[in-house]
Amino acid sequence: MNHQLDKDAAALQQLLDSVKEQGLDYLRTLDTRPTSTNARISEYQHLPHHGLGAEGALQAFNQRLEPLIVASSGPRYWGFVTGGTTPAAIAGDWLATLYDQNTQSVKGNGDNSAQIEMETMQLLLELFELPQNYLGGFVTGATMSNFTALAVARQWIGAQKGLDFAKDGVTTPIKVLTATPHSSALKSLALLGIGSSNIVKVNVAEGNREAIDLNDLNTQINLLQGEPFLLISSGGTVNTVDFDDFEAIAQLKAKHNFWWHIDAAFGGFAACSPTYKHLINGWDKADSITVDCHKWLNVPYESAVFLIQEKHRNLQVETFQNSNAPYLGDPLENFTYLNFLPENSRRLKALPAWFTLMAYGKEGYRDMVENNIRHAQQFGAFIKADDSFELLAPVRLNTVCFTLSGTEGQANVTAFLQAVNDTGQVFMTPTVYQGKKGIRAAFVNWRTTSKDIEMVTEIMKNIFLKIR
């Protein structure tokens, strides 16, 4: 054995203790750690010939690279709809790394850790109050979840036309209807050969909405004259968390032949709250659903799930099967994730989710969701009451979309946001809504409190006075 490896193996407990203490120090100081940084690597290091050893690598990391790390898991990181990590999720993630399982098989192929994933999927279905007739799995994020669902949808379109797109390629145009798709859905259409611009854009409803206009959707469906199509609908748009009318779409699905996909990356968690669950009524009729776990579930990054109706199982296997690998067995008889999603190599992403779901249960996630919504409402109330700012849309759930008011407001938005983010006390992201430059603040972190809102609003008021 290499002498550095041998030395590190013998001192593993000391190494893990060092990492544990460093991790605890990071978590203890999240409230004060900057949410942004100007730190840069002055020059890249060359690969050492003999190696530094694990302790040496940790020291080198702390000296050169650790200053790059911001408090993205902290209470005032409100950009990109980024969740934190619950204590239980951290424990599950550490164990997932230590156990280092290749999570594919349910039985008979050595590693059976996929059973943990399947149980976790059942827990998620219970959390969302969805029927157990969805087959789901873990992928890296909403992009791969949308990709997975839309890949099966593509195969479904081919089947309606007597074609096998997975084997023969997309040989005929596919119609996609949507109103306000997330960029990851468009990216998935590009990757799948459907074409990111090959969509029929449906109008949005009147009244400062991003949701589908049902009258226009009816019109566009009728223009297709019975041709099968894909419908991508929103379970919480990025800018304003607007929801399509799922109950009305479910009624249309009973009359017309289409695949219905819902992108509910974070909006699906409205199901956790008795007050807001009406927003997703009817979503159980969708063929496929995207949900992001590293958002409101508050597990570490690279965690999302796809949900696809069990009745499409054969289409899913046609899309993802490893057909040239006889050693893997019959994909329909012996369930293995190798034949049901894109990745052949997967870590046990389900374990952090299993830990946090079991640790905090329905009540815990109801509290988390409703607390974050209250924080969004508190922040939105400040924006609405202060003449310096303007709400661009109602606060429907957990995201606040706003801008600077006044004739010079649009010219100052970029400088204002940069100055706010440069304080290192909060991080928000820019956006454009209905032609106006805006700012987004997304509340999904379990650590956020009302005091955080008060701190940020004071910062915003002071900065506005300086730049106006």
Stockholm file with secondary structure:
# STOCKHOLM 1.0

chainA/1-468         MNHQLDKDAAALQQLLDSVKEQGLDYLRTLDTRPTSTNARISEYQHLPHHGLGAEGALQAFNQRLEPLIVASSGPRYWGFVTGGTTPAAIAGDWLATLYDQNTQSVKGNGDNSAQIEMETMQLLLELFELPQNYLGGFVTGATMSNFTALAVARQWIGAQKGLDFAKDGVTTPIKVLTATPHSSALKSLALLGIGSSNIVKVNVAEGNREAIDLNDLNTQINLLQGEPFLLISSGGTVNTVDFDDFEAIAQLKAKHNFWWHIDAAFGGFAACSPTYKHLINGWDKADSITVDCHKWLNVPYESAVFLIQEKHRNLQVETFQNSNAPYLGDPLENFTYLNFLPENSRRLKALPAWFTLMAYGKEGYRDMVENNIRHAQQFGAFIKADDSFELLAPVRLNTVCFTLSGTEGQANVTAFLQAVNDTGQVFMTPTVYQGKKGIRAAFVNWRTTSKDIEMVTEIMKNIFLKIR
#=GR chainA/1-468 SS CCHHHHHHHHTHHHHHHHHHHHHHHHHHTTTTSCSSCCCCCSSCCCCCSSCCHHHHHHHHIIIIIGGGCCCTTSTTBCSTTCCCCCHHHHHHHHHHHHHCCCTTBSSSSSCCTHHHHHHHHHHHHHHTTCCTTEEEEEESSHHHHHHHHHHHHHHHHHHHTTCCHHHHCCCSCCCEEESSCCHHHHHHHHHTTSCTTCEEECCBCTTTCCSBCHHHHHHHHHHTTTCCEEEEEEBSCTTTCCBCCHHHHHHHHTTSCEEEEEECTTGGGGGGCTTTGGGGTTGGGCSEEEEESSSTTCCCSSCEEEEEEGGGHHHHHHHHCCTTCGGGCCTTTSCBGGGTSSCSSCCCTHHHHHHHHHHHHHHHHHHHHHHHHHHHHHHHHHHHHCTTEEESSCCCSSEEEEEECSTTHHHHHHHHHHHHHHTSSCBCEEEEETTEEEEEEECCCTTCCHHHHHHHHHHHHHHHHHHC
#=GC SS_cons         CCHHHHHHHHTHHHHHHHHHHHHHHHHHTTTTSCSSCCCCCSSCCCCCSSCCHHHHHHHHIIIIIGGGCCCTTSTTBCSTTCCCCCHHHHHHHHHHHHHCCCTTBSSSSSCCTHHHHHHHHHHHHHHTTCCTTEEEEEESSHHHHHHHHHHHHHHHHHHHTTCCHHHHCCCSCCCEEESSCCHHHHHHHHHTTSCTTCEEECCBCTTTCCSBCHHHHHHHHHHTTTCCEEEEEEBSCTTTCCBCCHHHHHHHHTTSCEEEEEECTTGGGGGGCTTTGGGGTTGGGCSEEEEESSSTTCCCSSCEEEEEEGGGHHHHHHHHCCTTCGGGCCTTTSCBGGGTSSCSSCCCTHHHHHHHHHHHHHHHHHHHHHHHHHHHHHHHHHHHHCTTEEESSCCCSSEEEEEECSTTHHHHHHHHHHHHHHTSSCBCEEEEETTEEEEEEECCCTTCCHHHHHHHHHHHHHHHHHHC
//
